[in-house]
Amino acid sequence: MASANQKADELIVDINVTPLVDVCLVLVIIFMAVAPMAMTWGISVLHSKAKTEEGKASIEENVQVKLSSDGKLTVNGAEVAPGALQGKISEALARSKDRMVTVTADESNHVGDVVDVLDTAKQAGAAKVAILKSEAAPPPAPAPAQG
């Protein structure tokens, strides 16, 4: 269709943006529909707070799992074989007040090892899981300069 000021034998060189807008709107709708399904589900982690609340169980009353840098596991201070971890956590959770497991790991531990311990704790029946960083020893004092 030629416009009013266009001759019949001239080419139409105007860009028709209607199909472009249609395609863009369809893409937006597709992304809006797919985005909730693409969300990854993870482990919910408690954040530490500056003060403790009244009525909560202290950290000593919770199940404490420690993963050392050499891969040794301890549950409430007792060393545990990796295959028996879930059973020991289940036993300790039966005596726990709020069924919370705190996992303490060194900086040199692999993330996969810590996640395996967290997953085992959830499978053992932990209602809450917290991650703590192991306190590192203070750095050695610098040697006095000789002069």
C-alpha positions as CSV (number, residue, x, y, z in Angstrom):
1,M,0.0,0.0,0.0
2,A,1.5,3.3,-1.0
3,S,1.0,6.4,1.1
4,A,-0.8,9.5,-0.2
5,N,2.4,11.3,-1.2
6,Q,4.1,8.2,-2.7
7,K,4.1,7.3,-6.4
8,A,2.9,3.9,-7.5
9,D,6.2,2.7,-8.8
10,E,8.4,3.7,-5.8
11,L,9.6,1.1,-3.3
12,I,8.4,1.1,0.3
13,V,11.5,1.6,2.4
14,D,9.8,2.3,5.8
15,I,10.4,-0.3,8.5
16,N,7.3,-2.0,9.8
17,V,7.9,-2.3,13.6
18,T,4.7,-4.1,14.4
19,P,6.1,-7.6,13.9
20,L,9.2,-6.6,16.0
21,V,7.0,-5.4,18.8
22,D,4.9,-8.6,18.6
23,V,8.0,-10.8,18.9
24,C,9.4,-8.8,21.8
25,L,6.2,-9.0,23.7
26,V,5.9,-12.8,23.2
27,L,9.5,-13.2,24.4
28,V,8.7,-11.2,27.5
29,I,5.7,-13.3,28.3
30,I,7.8,-16.5,27.8
31,F,10.5,-15.3,30.1
32,M,7.9,-14.3,32.7
33,A,6.4,-17.7,32.6
34,V,9.7,-19.7,32.7
35,A,11.5,-17.5,35.3
36,P,9.8,-19.0,38.4
37,M,10.6,-22.6,37.2
38,A,14.3,-21.7,36.6
39,M,14.8,-20.6,40.2
40,T,17.2,-22.9,42.0
41,W,16.1,-24.3,45.4
42,G,18.8,-24.3,48.0
43,I,19.5,-24.7,51.7
44,S,18.1,-21.9,53.9
45,V,20.8,-20.6,56.2
46,L,20.3,-18.7,59.4
47,H,22.1,-15.5,59.7
48,S,23.8,-14.6,63.0
49,K,22.4,-11.8,65.0
50,A,24.0,-9.4,67.4
51,K,22.0,-10.4,70.4
52,T,20.4,-13.7,71.5
53,E,16.7,-13.9,72.0
54,E,15.0,-15.0,75.2
55,G,13.8,-18.6,75.4
56,K,16.1,-19.9,72.6
57,A,18.4,-22.9,73.2
58,S,22.0,-22.1,73.6
59,I,24.6,-23.3,71.2
60,E,25.7,-26.0,73.7
61,E,22.2,-27.5,73.6
62,N,22.3,-27.9,69.8
63,V,24.0,-30.6,67.8
64,Q,27.5,-29.4,66.9
65,V,29.3,-31.0,63.9
66,K,32.9,-30.0,63.3
67,L,34.7,-30.7,60.0
68,S,38.4,-30.3,60.4
69,S,40.8,-29.4,57.6
70,D,42.1,-32.9,57.4
71,G,38.5,-34.3,56.9
72,K,37.8,-35.6,60.4
73,L,34.2,-35.3,61.6
74,T,33.1,-34.8,65.2
75,V,29.6,-34.7,66.6
76,N,29.4,-32.9,70.0
77,G,33.1,-33.5,70.5
78,A,33.1,-37.3,69.7
79,E,34.9,-38.4,66.5
80,V,32.7,-40.1,64.0
81,A,33.4,-42.1,60.8
82,P,31.9,-40.5,57.7
83,G,29.6,-43.4,57.1
84,A,28.1,-43.2,60.6
85,L,27.5,-39.5,60.6
86,Q,23.8,-39.6,59.9
87,G,23.1,-42.0,62.7
88,K,25.1,-40.0,65.2
89,I,23.4,-36.8,64.2
90,S,20.0,-38.5,64.6
91,E,20.9,-39.7,68.1
92,A,22.0,-36.3,69.1
93,L,18.9,-34.6,67.6
94,A,16.7,-36.8,69.7
95,R,18.2,-35.1,72.8
96,S,18.3,-31.6,71.3
97,K,15.7,-29.0,72.3
98,D,15.1,-27.3,69.0
99,R,16.6,-29.8,66.6
100,M,19.3,-27.4,65.3
101,V,22.6,-28.5,63.9
102,T,25.6,-26.2,63.7
103,V,28.3,-27.1,61.3
104,T,31.8,-25.6,62.0
105,A,34.4,-25.8,59.2
106,D,37.9,-24.6,58.5
107,E,38.6,-22.2,55.7
108,S,40.6,-24.9,53.9
109,N,37.6,-27.3,53.7
110,H,36.0,-27.8,50.3
111,V,32.5,-26.4,49.9
112,G,31.3,-29.8,48.6
113,D,32.4,-31.4,51.9
114,V,30.5,-28.8,54.0
115,V,27.4,-29.2,51.8
116,D,27.5,-33.0,52.2
117,V,27.5,-32.5,56.0
118,L,24.6,-30.0,55.8
119,D,22.7,-32.4,53.5
120,T,23.3,-35.3,55.9
121,A,22.1,-33.2,58.8
122,K,18.8,-32.4,57.0
123,Q,18.3,-36.1,56.1
124,A,18.9,-37.0,59.8
125,G,16.0,-34.8,60.7
126,A,17.4,-31.4,61.6
127,A,14.8,-28.6,61.6
128,K,17.4,-25.9,61.4
129,V,21.0,-25.8,60.1
130,A,23.6,-23.1,60.8
131,I,27.1,-22.7,59.4
132,L,29.9,-21.4,61.6
133,K,33.5,-20.5,60.6
134,S,36.2,-22.1,62.7
135,E,38.2,-19.6,64.7
136,A,41.7,-19.5,63.3
137,A,44.7,-19.3,65.5
138,P,46.2,-15.8,65.8
139,P,49.0,-15.2,63.3
140,P,52.5,-15.5,64.7
141,A,54.1,-12.4,65.9
142,P,56.8,-11.0,63.5
143,A,60.3,-11.6,64.5
144,P,62.1,-8.6,66.0
145,A,64.5,-6.9,63.6
146,Q,68.1,-7.4,64.4
147,G,70.3,-4.5,63.8
